[in-house]
Amino acid sequence: MQIDIQVLDKHFYLRRFFLKRFCQKVIENAWKGKSDAVVSVVLASNDFVHSLNKKYRGKDKPTNVLSFENAYPLAGDIVIAYGVTRDEAKAQRKTFSAHFAHLLTHGALHLQKYDHLTEKQAQKMEQLETKLLQRLGYEDPYKGV
């Protein structure tokens, strides 16, 4: 599996962990698809994600993570907003890395056709996210949310 990372918001560098290794570990943990797939991770500002969210989802606000599925071998893009991620982690009393791992996992599952449009889909996806994150040593991401 190949992970390509583009850092558009320098604040991700200030978190003092190895972005490439971290993203690779988290996405590989969540990946059940073809092993030679390519996933692009874009670590961006709230403004950048806001513009994508407005253009592609019709929502005029930033969000934490967006996923854009592509054709094999480029599995797709996971775009994460730094400010939203930081603020949500703080509000949920989680470490930045725990919330970041959750968002990467969530995005990777979307690229593998998981969704949460119905209650049943949401339960299935949330249970899988919890299991995958616990395998990495993180607590249930939905605990206390």
N, C-alpha and C positions, 0 to 999 in steps of 0.2 A: 504494500500500500504506500502510495506517495501522498504526502501532505505538503502543499505549497502555502506559504504564509506571506501575506502582505500586511504590513503594519502601517496604517494610515494615521493612527493616533499614538503619539510618542508616550502617552501615559501608560500604555501597556508595558513598555520597557522599564518603567519605574517600579514595577511590582516585584522586581528582583527574583524572578525565576526564569528558567530557560524555556522560552516560549515554544521553540520548535519541539523540544523533547516533551514538554508538557502536552501540547496539542496532539502530537503523535501518539503518546501513551493513552490519552483519553479517547481519541477517535478510534484507535485500533481496538480498545476495550469494547466499544459500542458497535464495531463493524462486523457484520455477518455476511456481507456481500462478497463480491469477487475481490480476491486479494491483490490484484494488480490495478485496482481502481485508483483514481486521483481525486483528492478532495482539496479544494481551495478554501483557505480560511482568511477572511479579511477582518482585521482588527481595526475598527474605525471609530470616528467621533459620533456623537449623538446627531449632529447635523447631517452627516453623510447617511446614516441609517434612516433618519427622518425623511430625507429626499427619496430613498428607495421605497420606504414604507408608503409614502404618498403616491409615488409613481406606479408601483406594482400591486399595492393592496388597497389603495384609496383611503388610507388612514393618515391624517395630517398630524402625526406626532412620531417621536422616536420610539423604538421598541428595543427590547434587549437582544433578540436574535432573529435573523431572517435566514431562510434556507431556500436556495434556488437549485432545483434538480436539473441535471443535464443528461445527455446520452452517454453511455459507457464508451470509453473508459473514464471520461471526466465525470465522476459521480455527481458533482455539483459544488456549490459554494455555500459556505456558512459565514454569515456576516454578523459580527457582534459589536454592539455599541459600548464603549468604555464607560461613559457617564451613567447610563442606565444600569449597567452591571454593577458598578461601584455603589450606586445609591440603593439598589435592591438588596445587595449583600449587607449593607449597613442596616437597612430597615428590617431585614430578616435575621439580623444578628448572626451572620455567617461570615466566614472569611471570604475574601475576594476569590481566592483560588478554588474554594468549594463551589461558589456560585458560577464561576467561569467554567469549571469542569461540568457542572450541570447543564449550562447553556450549550457547550460543545457537544455533549451527549445528546441533548434534545435535538440539536441541528443535525447530527449524524443520523439519528433515527428518522427524521423527516426525509433525509436523502435516500433512506431505505424504505420509503413509502409508508411509514407509520404516521398517524395523524391523530388529532384529538377533536374532531368536529362533532362527534356524538359522545354521550356520557360513557358508553361502553368502550369506545376507542380511547378516550381520555384515561379511563381506569387502567386499561391494558398498557398504554404508553407510560403512565406514571409508575406503575408497578415495575416495568422493565427499567426505567430510569433509576429507580430506587435500588434495584438489584445491581445494576451496572456500576453505580456510584459507590455502593457499599463494597463491591469487589475492589475498588480503588482506595478504600479506607475512609470514605466520606459518609456522613450521616444521611438519613432520609431527607432529600431536598424539600419535601412537602411538609415536614414536621414543623408545626407552628406557623404555617403560612395561611 
